[in-house]
Amino acid sequence: MQFDGAIAGHRVTVRPLTGADQPLIREIYVSHRWEEVQVLIDWTDEQKLAFLNDQFRLQCLHYEKHYHDAEFMVVEVDGQAAGRLYLWDHNPADLRIVEIGFLPDYRGRGFGTALLRAVQQRARAAGKSCSIHVEHSNPARRLYNRLDFREVELVGPYIRLHWAA
């Protein structure tokens, strides 16, 4: 998947994830969860980091088991690694966003919006809907709502969001 033209003044592309990207995707994961553990857990920063690294390891195992045939991609902005996008496109009616996230310096700059619109366009072209699970406290829910994703189901600590063309 590639974007035509500039997004927020930058060229945004995706490429397949490689083993060399493991530190990057760990950093993205930790950056998303860091604030949460700061508030909830009274541990040292080293203990929090060890916990998050283990949670990341478990997430990777989960994705390998349940989404082994997904597209695991790195998002680049002007050739610099900026985020991750994982898509599972093996449901004949739905394109599932398994994971989307950016490093802190790339958040709030329109890249997520552009990326989600490209995913929606891909789904539309295939005659599919699009879905994602998000945590209740995820601030990106506002973005999904702006892009016409609708809350359709509570699934444990998550909300399944659905978009239809």
Protein Blocks (a to p, Z undefined) as FASTA:
>chain_A
ZZehjeehiacddddddfklmmmmmmmmmmmmmmmmmmmpccdfklmmmmmmmmmmmmmm
mmmmmmmmbccddddeehiafbdcdddffbfkbccdfbgcddfklgonlmmmmmmmmmmm
mmmmnopacdddddfklmklmmmmmnopacfbdehjbccddddZZ
